[in-house]
């Protein structure tokens, strides 16, 4: 069995952000970002996985001469879904129904342990410090004032937070060709680096972010070198 690939990453937000929660935070907001059991914002695994997948769908579509997406993962495709091991997104994310199992597990992104206790103490001293309250409204053009019935409050995560998470290679993926394994690993990091925003209300200046790969296991290479070596060589042809 090959050594398992693992990417440890940091997610930094450059503006307040909202990852929608099904329940507003104790009724204070109409929409509030999700909080973990300690009352700190976090980014769920489904959000991380979905955002990386969306960025890679666009990337592979643009470079379709080298990355052949199956009908399941092609953008603006009306054909019946036909998963394929030749499709990099099938290998990485799997296919509905289990025809192809996912190749990588995506964890959620959490405030790291080194910062967690300090931020928890701040939240205890300043209730609600985890969230940044942002209110928007509509203007009544006849009365020339804000409509009170249209006020809408958002509980956004503060921009000073950063989060850490991991992407782990699944055992079945370790059995495929090593060049494909390395290419899939580099694709995931490329997808991360292409992401510049995440969450709701992006058109209102919320959710600007960036992913920074911190550690690549097992070889410990710099992520810039891995992307350059595998992605660029793949696009230019071997």
C-alpha positions as CSV (number, residue, x, y, z in Angstrom):
1,X,0.0,0.0,0.0
2,X,1.3,3.5,-0.9
3,X,1.8,6.1,1.8
4,X,-1.4,8.1,2.3
5,X,-1.5,11.7,0.9
6,X,-2.7,14.4,3.3
7,X,-3.1,18.1,2.9
8,X,-3.2,20.3,5.9
9,X,-4.5,23.8,5.0
10,X,-5.4,27.2,6.5
11,X,-8.5,29.1,5.5
12,X,-8.2,32.9,6.0
13,X,-11.1,35.3,5.6
14,X,-10.4,38.8,4.5
15,X,-13.9,40.1,5.3
16,X,-16.8,39.0,7.6
17,X,-18.4,35.8,6.3
18,X,-21.7,33.9,6.5
19,X,-21.9,30.1,6.2
20,X,-25.7,29.7,6.5
21,X,-27.1,28.0,9.6
22,X,-30.6,26.4,9.7
23,X,-31.2,28.1,13.0
24,X,-30.6,31.8,13.7
25,X,-28.3,32.4,16.7
26,X,-30.7,32.5,19.7
27,X,-33.1,34.6,17.7
28,X,-30.8,37.6,17.5
29,X,-30.3,37.4,13.7
30,X,-32.4,36.5,10.7
31,X,-29.4,34.6,9.3
32,X,-26.3,33.7,11.3
33,X,-23.1,31.8,10.4
34,X,-22.8,28.2,11.8
35,X,-21.2,27.9,15.2
36,X,-19.5,24.8,16.8
37,X,-20.3,23.5,20.3
38,X,-17.9,26.1,21.8
39,X,-19.8,28.9,20.1
40,X,-17.0,29.6,17.6
41,X,-17.6,29.8,13.8
42,X,-16.5,26.9,11.7
43,X,-16.8,25.8,8.1
44,X,-18.6,22.4,7.6
45,X,-17.0,19.6,5.6
46,X,-19.8,19.8,3.0
47,X,-19.1,23.5,2.4
48,X,-15.3,22.9,2.0
49,X,-15.9,20.0,-0.4
50,X,-18.6,21.7,-2.4
51,X,-16.6,24.9,-2.9
52,X,-13.4,23.1,-4.0
53,X,-15.5,20.9,-6.3
54,X,-17.2,23.9,-7.9
55,X,-13.8,25.6,-8.5
56,X,-12.4,22.5,-10.1
57,X,-15.4,22.0,-12.3
58,X,-14.8,25.4,-13.8
59,X,-11.0,24.9,-14.0
60,X,-11.3,21.5,-15.8
61,X,-14.0,22.8,-18.1
62,X,-11.7,25.7,-19.2
63,X,-8.9,23.2,-19.8
64,X,-11.1,20.5,-21.3
65,X,-8.4,19.4,-23.8
66,X,-6.5,17.8,-20.9
67,X,-9.1,17.2,-18.3
68,X,-12.0,15.1,-19.6
69,X,-15.0,15.4,-17.3
70,X,-17.7,12.8,-17.5
71,X,-21.3,13.8,-18.2
72,X,-22.0,13.9,-14.5
73,X,-19.5,16.7,-13.8
74,X,-19.7,18.7,-17.0
75,X,-21.1,22.2,-16.5
76,X,-24.3,22.9,-18.5
77,X,-24.7,19.2,-19.5
78,X,-28.1,17.7,-20.2
79,X,-27.0,14.1,-20.8
80,X,-27.7,11.3,-18.4
81,X,-24.9,11.1,-15.8
82,X,-22.2,8.5,-16.7
83,X,-19.4,8.4,-14.0
84,X,-16.0,7.5,-15.2
85,X,-12.6,6.8,-13.6
86,X,-11.1,8.9,-16.4
87,X,-12.9,11.9,-14.9
88,X,-10.7,13.6,-12.2
89,X,-13.7,14.8,-10.3
90,X,-15.1,11.3,-10.1
91,X,-11.8,10.0,-8.7
92,X,-11.6,12.8,-6.1
93,X,-15.2,13.3,-5.1
94,X,-16.9,10.1,-6.1
95,X,-20.2,9.6,-7.9
96,X,-23.8,9.5,-6.5
97,X,-25.1,6.0,-6.0
98,X,-21.6,4.7,-5.1
99,X,-20.6,3.7,-8.7
100,X,-17.3,5.4,-7.9
101,X,-16.2,5.9,-4.3
102,X,-14.6,9.2,-3.3
103,X,-10.9,9.4,-3.4
104,X,-10.4,12.0,-0.7
105,X,-12.0,12.9,2.6
106,X,-12.5,16.6,3.3
107,X,-12.7,17.6,7.0
108,X,-14.3,20.8,8.2
109,X,-12.2,23.9,9.0
110,X,-12.0,24.9,12.7
111,X,-10.4,27.5,14.8
112,X,-7.1,25.8,15.7
113,X,-6.5,24.7,19.3
114,X,-3.7,27.2,19.8
115,X,-6.2,30.1,19.3
116,X,-9.4,28.4,20.6
117,X,-9.0,29.0,24.3
118,X,-8.1,32.7,23.9
119,X,-11.1,33.3,21.6
120,X,-13.4,31.4,24.0
121,X,-12.4,33.7,26.8
122,X,-13.0,36.8,24.7
123,X,-16.5,35.4,24.0
124,X,-17.2,34.9,27.7
125,X,-16.2,38.4,28.5
126,X,-17.9,40.0,25.5
127,X,-21.1,38.1,24.7
128,X,-21.6,37.7,21.0
129,X,-18.0,38.7,20.1
130,X,-17.9,35.7,17.7
131,X,-20.3,37.3,15.3
132,X,-20.3,40.6,13.5
133,X,-23.8,42.1,13.2
134,X,-24.6,43.5,9.9
135,X,-28.0,45.0,9.1
136,X,-29.4,45.8,5.7
137,X,-32.7,47.3,4.7
138,X,-34.7,48.6,1.7
139,X,-35.5,52.3,1.1
140,X,-39.1,53.5,0.6
141,X,-38.5,55.8,-2.3
142,X,-41.8,57.7,-1.7
143,X,-41.1,58.4,2.0
144,X,-37.3,58.5,1.4
145,X,-36.5,56.5,4.4
146,X,-35.7,52.9,5.4
147,X,-38.7,50.5,5.5
148,X,-38.9,49.2,9.1
149,X,-40.6,46.0,7.9
150,X,-37.7,45.2,5.6
151,X,-34.8,45.3,8.1
152,X,-32.7,42.2,7.9
153,X,-29.9,41.3,10.3
154,X,-26.9,39.0,9.5
155,X,-24.7,37.5,12.1
156,X,-21.4,37.1,10.3
157,X,-18.1,35.5,11.4
158,X,-15.4,38.1,12.2
159,X,-12.7,38.5,9.6
160,X,-9.9,38.1,12.2
161,X,-10.6,34.4,12.4
162,X,-8.6,31.8,10.6
163,X,-9.3,28.1,10.3
164,X,-7.4,24.9,9.8
165,X,-8.5,21.6,8.3
166,X,-7.3,18.6,6.3
167,X,-7.9,16.6,3.2
168,X,-7.0,12.9,3.5
169,X,-6.6,10.3,0.7
170,X,-9.0,7.3,1.0
171,X,-7.5,3.8,1.0
172,X,-9.1,2.8,-2.4
173,X,-7.5,5.9,-4.1
174,X,-4.0,4.7,-3.0
175,X,-4.3,1.7,-5.3
176,X,-4.5,3.6,-8.6
177,X,-1.7,4.8,-10.8
178,X,0.8,7.0,-8.9
179,X,0.8,9.7,-11.6
180,X,-3.0,10.0,-11.3
181,X,-2.7,10.1,-7.5
182,X,-0.2,12.9,-7.7
183,X,-2.2,14.7,-10.3
184,X,-5.4,14.5,-8.2
185,X,-3.5,15.8,-5.2
186,X,-2.2,18.8,-7.2
187,X,-5.7,19.4,-8.6
188,X,-7.2,19.7,-5.1
189,X,-4.6,22.3,-4.2
190,X,-5.2,24.1,-7.4
191,X,-8.9,24.1,-6.6
192,X,-8.1,25.6,-3.1
193,X,-6.0,28.4,-4.5
194,X,-8.6,29.3,-7.1
195,X,-11.2,30.1,-4.3
196,X,-11.5,33.7,-3.4
197,X,-14.9,33.8,-1.7
198,X,-17.2,31.6,0.3
199,X,-20.6,31.7,1.8
200,X,-23.7,34.0,1.5
201,X,-24.0,37.6,0.5
202,X,-20.8,37.7,-1.5
203,X,-22.2,40.5,-3.6
204,X,-22.4,42.6,-0.4
205,X,-18.7,42.3,0.4
206,X,-18.9,39.3,2.6
207,X,-16.9,36.0,2.4
208,X,-13.6,37.0,0.7
209,X,-11.1,34.3,1.6
210,X,-8.1,32.3,0.6
211,X,-6.8,28.8,1.1
212,X,-3.2,28.2,2.0
213,X,-1.9,24.6,2.0
214,X,0.4,24.3,5.0
215,X,1.8,20.7,4.9
216,X,1.8,18.0,2.2
217,X,2.3,14.5,3.5
218,X,4.2,12.2,2.8
219,X,6.8,14.2,0.8
220,X,6.6,17.6,2.5
221,X,7.0,19.4,-0.8
222,X,6.0,23.1,-1.1
223,X,2.5,23.3,-2.6
224,X,3.8,25.8,-5.2
225,X,6.2,23.2,-6.5
226,X,3.6,20.4,-6.6
227,X,1.1,22.5,-8.6
228,X,3.8,23.7,-11.0
229,X,5.3,20.2,-11.5
230,X,2.1,18.2,-12.0
231,X,-0.6,20.7,-13.2
232,X,1.5,22.7,-15.6
233,X,3.2,19.6,-17.1
234,X,-0.2,17.9,-17.5
235,X,-1.6,20.9,-19.3
236,X,1.4,21.2,-21.7
237,X,1.4,17.4,-22.3
238,X,4.0,14.9,-21.2
